[in-house]
Amino acid sequence: MKKFLVVCTCLVLTLIINGQTIDKKWNVGLHGGTSQYSGDLGSSFYKFNTWYWLGGISVSRYLVSNFDLNMLITKGTVGYNKEGVIRNFSSNFTSVLLNARFNLLGPESFVRPYLFVGAGAMLFDKDLNITEAKVDYVAPSFGGGINIKLGQLVMLNLQETFLYSTSDLRDGLAGKSNDMYLFHTAGFTFNFGKSIGAE
């Protein structure tokens, strides 16, 4: 897992450095939002009784007119907190997701809705101490979103990301289904290059 995170970090830095010299095929974003949990304790998807915040960065690579490769790194808190239940929990996390994104409209469009699917990993530790016991794998991650052009270089991004964990223990209960998470995010993304290519 350590090697995986090191490779991901190096890739992100490489993309940012190279992004200004490649013909607008790179895109970097800053995002913020909330997380929700669904598992053996219950489901809070779209029930905003408790807010758990997260922040993140993204790097996208334009492939062809309707396809991008997107890496999303987020850090925040996930949990479940409801009055009248026996057990509640909260945990700090860092996630790394690599997604293939299909844009429903071409790069010339003012509004670009999209769908994506991929996989990744979540580290449940505030201080980024990586051990096998603290890492859950995400397979799959999927969701959808929309990019809205605010200019030639800047876009407003709204996204819903669903993560299906390979583990069933972060909430402290071993039940019939694995833990799942949902990220609601908004942010701004920035294209790099000489002409329009990547959103």
C-alpha positions as CSV (number, residue, x, y, z in Angstrom):
1,M,0.0,0.0,0.0
2,K,2.9,2.4,0.8
3,K,4.3,1.8,-2.8
4,F,0.8,2.4,-4.2
5,L,0.4,5.8,-2.4
6,V,4.0,6.8,-3.4
7,V,3.3,6.0,-7.0
8,C,0.0,7.9,-6.9
9,T,1.6,11.0,-5.4
10,C,4.4,11.0,-7.9
11,L,1.9,10.7,-10.7
12,V,-0.1,13.6,-9.5
13,L,3.0,15.8,-9.2
14,T,4.1,14.7,-12.7
15,L,0.7,15.6,-14.2
16,I,0.7,19.0,-12.5
17,I,4.2,19.8,-13.7
18,N,3.6,18.6,-17.3
19,G,0.1,20.0,-17.5
20,Q,1.2,23.5,-18.5
21,T,3.2,22.2,-21.5
22,I,0.8,19.7,-23.0
23,D,-1.9,20.9,-25.4
24,K,-4.6,21.4,-22.8
25,K,-5.1,17.7,-22.1
26,W,-4.6,18.0,-18.3
27,N,-7.0,19.3,-15.8
28,V,-6.5,19.9,-12.0
29,G,-9.3,20.4,-9.5
30,L,-10.0,21.4,-5.9
31,H,-13.1,20.0,-4.3
32,G,-15.0,20.0,-1.0
33,G,-18.1,18.3,0.3
34,T,-19.6,15.8,2.6
35,S,-19.4,12.0,3.1
36,Q,-22.1,9.6,4.1
37,Y,-22.0,5.9,5.2
38,S,-24.2,2.9,4.6
39,G,-23.7,-0.4,6.4
40,D,-24.8,-2.6,9.3
41,L,-25.6,0.4,11.5
42,G,-27.9,1.8,8.9
43,S,-28.0,4.0,5.8
44,S,-27.6,7.8,5.8
45,F,-27.5,8.2,2.0
46,Y,-29.4,11.4,1.3
47,K,-30.5,11.7,5.0
48,F,-28.4,14.6,6.1
49,N,-28.8,14.1,9.9
50,T,-25.0,14.3,10.4
51,W,-22.4,16.2,8.3
52,Y,-19.0,14.8,7.8
53,W,-16.7,17.0,5.8
54,L,-14.1,16.2,3.2
55,G,-11.7,17.9,0.8
56,G,-9.8,16.7,-2.2
57,I,-7.8,17.3,-5.4
58,S,-8.3,15.7,-8.8
59,V,-6.2,15.3,-11.9
60,S,-7.7,14.4,-15.2
61,R,-6.2,13.4,-18.5
62,Y,-8.1,13.9,-21.7
63,L,-8.0,10.8,-23.9
64,V,-10.5,11.3,-26.7
65,S,-13.5,13.5,-27.3
66,N,-15.7,11.8,-24.7
67,F,-13.3,9.9,-22.4
68,D,-11.0,11.1,-19.6
69,L,-8.9,9.3,-17.0
70,N,-9.4,10.9,-13.6
71,M,-7.6,10.5,-10.3
72,L,-9.4,11.8,-7.1
73,I,-7.6,12.1,-3.8
74,T,-9.8,13.0,-0.8
75,K,-9.3,13.4,2.9
76,G,-12.0,13.8,5.6
77,T,-14.2,11.9,8.0
78,V,-16.8,9.2,7.5
79,G,-19.2,8.0,10.2
80,Y,-22.7,7.3,11.5
81,N,-24.4,9.2,14.3
82,K,-28.0,8.8,15.1
83,E,-29.9,9.1,18.4
84,G,-31.4,6.0,19.9
85,V,-29.0,3.5,18.3
86,I,-26.6,1.4,20.3
87,R,-23.5,2.1,18.4
88,N,-22.1,5.2,16.5
89,F,-18.8,5.7,14.9
90,S,-16.6,8.2,13.1
91,S,-13.2,7.7,11.4
92,N,-10.7,9.9,9.6
93,F,-9.8,8.7,6.1
94,T,-7.7,9.4,3.0
95,S,-8.9,7.9,-0.3
96,V,-7.3,7.5,-3.7
97,L,-9.5,6.6,-6.6
98,L,-8.7,6.1,-10.3
99,N,-11.7,6.4,-12.6
100,A,-12.5,6.2,-16.3
101,R,-14.9,8.9,-17.1
102,F,-17.4,9.0,-20.0
103,N,-18.6,12.5,-21.0
104,L,-22.1,12.5,-22.5
105,L,-21.3,15.6,-24.6
106,G,-18.2,16.8,-26.4
107,P,-15.5,19.2,-25.1
108,E,-17.1,22.1,-27.0
109,S,-20.2,21.9,-24.9
110,F,-20.9,24.6,-22.2
111,V,-22.4,21.9,-19.8
112,R,-20.9,18.4,-19.8
113,P,-22.6,15.7,-17.8
114,Y,-20.6,12.5,-17.3
115,L,-20.5,9.0,-15.8
116,F,-17.5,7.2,-14.3
117,V,-16.3,3.9,-12.9
118,G,-13.1,2.8,-11.3
119,A,-11.4,1.5,-8.1
120,G,-9.1,2.6,-5.4
121,A,-8.2,2.4,-1.7
122,M,-9.1,4.1,1.6
123,L,-6.7,4.6,4.5
124,F,-8.4,5.0,7.9
125,D,-5.9,7.0,9.9
126,K,-5.6,10.7,10.7
127,D,-1.8,10.8,10.5
128,L,-1.4,8.7,7.3
129,N,0.3,5.8,9.2
130,I,-0.1,3.1,6.6
131,T,-0.6,-0.5,7.8
132,E,-2.5,-3.3,6.1
133,A,-5.1,-3.2,8.9
134,K,-5.9,0.4,8.2
135,V,-6.5,0.0,4.5
136,D,-9.7,-1.0,2.7
137,Y,-9.9,-1.4,-1.0
138,V,-12.7,0.2,-3.1
139,A,-14.1,-1.9,-5.9
140,P,-15.9,-0.4,-7.6
141,S,-16.2,3.3,-7.3
142,F,-18.7,4.9,-9.6
143,G,-21.0,7.8,-10.0
144,G,-21.8,10.9,-12.1
145,G,-21.4,14.6,-12.3
146,I,-21.4,17.7,-14.3
147,N,-18.9,20.3,-15.5
148,I,-20.0,23.8,-16.2
149,K,-17.7,26.1,-18.1
150,L,-17.0,29.5,-16.3
151,G,-14.4,30.5,-18.9
152,Q,-11.8,29.0,-21.2
153,L,-9.8,27.7,-18.3
154,V,-12.1,27.3,-15.3
155,M,-15.1,25.0,-14.7
156,L,-17.5,24.4,-11.9
157,N,-17.7,20.7,-11.0
158,L,-20.5,18.9,-9.1
159,Q,-20.1,15.2,-8.5
160,E,-21.6,12.2,-6.6
161,T,-19.1,9.4,-5.9
162,F,-20.2,6.0,-4.6
163,L,-17.6,3.7,-3.0
164,Y,-18.2,0.0,-2.3
165,S,-15.6,-1.2,0.2
166,T,-14.1,-4.7,0.3
167,S,-14.3,-4.5,4.1
168,D,-17.2,-4.8,6.6
169,L,-15.4,-3.8,9.8
170,R,-15.0,0.0,9.9
171,D,-18.3,0.5,11.7
172,G,-17.3,-2.2,14.2
173,L,-19.9,-4.7,13.1
174,A,-19.6,-7.7,10.9
175,G,-22.9,-8.2,9.1
176,K,-24.4,-9.2,5.8
177,S,-23.1,-6.4,3.6
178,N,-19.8,-4.5,3.2
179,D,-19.5,-0.9,4.2
180,M,-20.4,1.7,1.5
181,Y,-19.8,5.4,1.3
182,L,-21.2,8.3,-0.8
183,F,-19.3,11.6,-1.4
184,H,-21.2,14.7,-2.4
185,T,-18.7,17.2,-3.8
186,A,-18.4,20.6,-5.5
187,G,-15.3,22.4,-6.7
188,F,-13.5,24.2,-9.4
189,T,-11.2,22.6,-12.0
190,F,-8.6,24.2,-14.2
191,N,-7.4,23.3,-17.7
192,F,-3.8,23.6,-18.8
193,G,-2.5,24.2,-22.3
194,K,-2.9,26.3,-25.5
195,S,-6.4,25.2,-26.6
196,I,-9.5,23.6,-25.2
197,G,-9.1,19.8,-24.7
198,A,-9.8,18.5,-21.3
199,E,-12.6,19.1,-18.8
